[in-house]
Amino acid sequence: ATPTPTSACLPPMAAPNPLSTALAAAAAAVEADLPRTIHVVGRPSSRENSDICGEYTYVGYHGDRPGYQRIGTNTVIRFLPQLNRWIIDRQGFRDSTVCVAYADDAAGMPHPGHAELVWHVWEPSARQHLRDPDVAALDAMAVVSFVGRANTKSCRTAVGEYDLAGVHHGRPLYR
């Protein structure tokens, strides 16, 4: 039998590499556990560098840790391995230690969305980064809704939408 043009051009099928398959599966599992969005909250708009607050979307790995980019800007949250810290950088993903805010990561957090991280924000008047206990990067929903309480029932005023407003005792605070 004469081979058809299609079958004559195809290379023989190689067996899948078990190591490559296992590594790809492990990477997919880790990536599946990462939050798709991180919300930076807590810096009042009246303060310098309040523009770091907002929603950041997962965009892939930068080095060996996940990277997040603020929607509509070049501002990113990335890990800086040489200083073991998460940083917020207005210039995007690059090889630089310059940043507008940072949080040291002695615990080895898999992503920056942990209220335990303590953020330091650049204060121009002090010419240095200062600890801001109100700033947090959170793996939390931007809005939560309470539904289902009838108008004739007690506590019906709790029904509605609540926006992420900050952190209280290490947990997301909604108002």
N, C-alpha and C positions, 0 to 999 in steps of 0.2 A: 504494500500500500504506500502510496506517495503521501508524505506529510502535507497537511494543509499549510498555507503560508502562516497562519496564526500559530499553530502548534510548533512549527519549525523554528520560530523566533523566540519562543519562551525558554528561559533558563530552567534547569531542573529545580524542583522545589527543595529548599533546604529545611532541615528540621529546626524548629524554634530553639533558640538558645535558652535553656532553663534558667541560667543566671540572669540574663537580660529580662526575661519574663518576670522573674521574682522581684528584681529591682524596680521594674516599671510598676508592678502591683503594689510594692511597698511605698513608692513615691506617690502613687495615686491615693493610697489610704491616708498618708500624712496630709496631703493636700485637701482631701475631703474633710478632714477635721479642722481646717483653718476657717476662721470667720470670713465671709465674703465682704463684710464691711466692718470698719472700726469707726467709732465716733469719738472725736476729741471734744471735750466739754470743759467748762469751768472758768474760762478766761473772759471776764466782762468786756463788752465792746468798748468801754471807756478806757481800757488799759492798752498800752502798747503791745503789739504782736497778738492781738485777739483774733487775727485772721487765721491762726492755726486751728481754731475750732471749726468743726464741721465733719462731714462724712468722707471717709477715705475708703476706696475700693481696692480689693486685692487685685494685683496686676501680675503676679508671678514672683518667682524667687529672684532676689538680688544677693548674689553670693550664696550662702547656705541658709538664709532665713527669708521669710516672706516679705514682700514689699507692698505697700499700700499708697495709692495716690488720691489726693483730694480732688473731688469732682470739679472739673472746669479750671484747674490750675496745674502748675508744675510742682506744687508742694507735695512731698512724699514723706512717709515714715519708712525708714530703713534701718537695718542693723549695722553698726560700726564695730566689726570684730576686734580691731586693734585696741579699742577702749572698752569693749564689752558693754556697749550701750545702744539703746534705741535712740534714733535722732529724728527730728522733723527738719527737713531741708527744703527750702523754697526753690532750690535750683535743680531738683529732680534727682534721679539716680546717677551718682557719680562717685568718684574716688576722692573724697574730701572729708575733713573733720569739721568743716564749717557748718553750723546749724543754728536755727532759731530756738530750738528746745531739745532737751535730751533727758533720758531716764536711764540710770545705771541698771544693769541687769545681772546681778550676782546669782540669781536663782535659775538662769538659763531658760527664760520663758520662750515657748515656741512661737509666740506672736506678741505684738505690743498691746493687745487689748486686755490688759489685766490691771485692775484698780490698785494692785499692790505696788506697781511701779510708781516711783516718785519723780515727777517731772520738774525740770529746771528750765525756766524761760529767760531769754535774753532781755535784760533791763538796760536800755540805753543810758539812763541817768546814773546807774551804778557801774556801767561799762563791764558787766559780767552777767553770767547766767545765775539767776536766783531761784531757789526752791519756791514753787507755787503749789501749796497743798490743795488748791481748788481744781487744778488741772488734772484730768485723767483721760486716758485712752481706753475705751470700753468696747467690749464685744456685747453689744446690747441693741435692741430694736430702737429706732428713732421715735416711734409712737406706739403706745399700747392703747387698746380700746376695751372698755368694760361695757358689755351689752346684756340685755335680757331681764333687767329688773323692771317690773311693771310700775307705772306712775302712781298706783295706789299703795305700793309697798314702802316699808321703811328703807332707808339708805338709797333711795332711788336717785338722789343727787350725785351718787358716785358714778352713775352711768355716763360715759362720754369718752373722749380721747384725751390722752395725756402725753405730753412731749418730754423727751429726755432732757433733763435740766442740769444734771450734775451727778455727784456721788454722795452718799450718806452711809457712814459706817462700812465703806468698801463695797456698797451695792449701788446699782443705778437708781437715781432719784428722778421721778416723773412728776410734772406739774400740769 
